[in-house]
């Protein structure tokens, strides 16, 4: 996983391969620790994500709550079809901004 500050208000996370029970808490904690105080936008590049379980969904929701407390947003970039299907089944596609392409 790679965490970079795109600009003063946006942080981008790339290289997530799986977001599952085995790593969900660690991913959440690493991202939170890397967020500068000025960050209000979090872009999660999900193009490499192959598997997402309920713990991973919990991590996404937790990060969403963190950014909402800053009046910010979490965007999910380029999720694979299977990941997008999970987001739609759980209706989380209504919570997150999803950017394809």
N, C-alpha and C positions, 0 to 999 in steps of 0.2 A: 504494500500500500504506500502511495506517495501523496503527501499533503503539501500543497503549495499555495501561497497567497498570490492570487491573480492581480489584485489591486488592493487598495486600503480597506475596501468593504467586502471583498469576495475571496473566499477560500475554495480551492478545487481539490477534490480527492480523486485519485486515479489508481488503477491497479488492484481493485478489489476483485478477487477471484471467487470467493464464497463468503456469504454472510450467514453463518449458522451458529448453533448453540456453542460450538467449540471456540469460536472467536468473536462472537457478537459483543460481549462486554468489553473485551480488549479494544476492538475497533472503535466502539463508542467512546471509551475513555481516551484513546490516543487522539481522536479527532477533536474532542472537547478541549484537551490540553493544548492542542496546537492552534486553536482559534484565538486570534488576537482580539482584544477588547472591542476594536472598531468593526469587526466582521459582522455583517448583517445578512450576507448571502452565502449559502453553502451549496456548491455544485458537486454532486456525487456522480462521477462518470461510471455508469454501470455496464459499459459495453463489454467488459471482460468477465462480468459476474455470471457464473454458470449455475449457481444454486442459492436459493434464498428460503429460509425456513421461518417459523414463527418467532424465534429469538432474533433473527435478522430483521424481521418486521418491527419487533419491539425496539431495536436499535434505531431504525429509521424514524419511528415515532418519537423516541427520546430526543434525537437530534432536532426533529421538527419543533418540539416543545422548547428546546434550548434557544433556537433561532427565533421562535415566536416571542419569547420573553425579551428579545432585543428588537422587536418589530421587524424581523427579517423573514427570509424564506429559505426553503431547501428545494433545490431543483434536482430531478433525477434525469441524467443525460444518457441517451441511447440504450435503454434497457433491452435485453434480448427478449424474444417473443415469450419464452417460458417465464421470465421474471415479470414481464408486463401482464401476463395472464394472472399471476398470483396477485399483483397489485389491483387488477380489475376485480378478481373474485372477492377480495377483501374490501373492495371499494376505496382503497387508499389512493387510487388514481384521481379521486376527487379532492384529496387532501394535499397531494404534492403536485407541483408543476412538472410535467413530464415532457422532455424535449427529445424528439427523435431526429436523427440526422445531423 
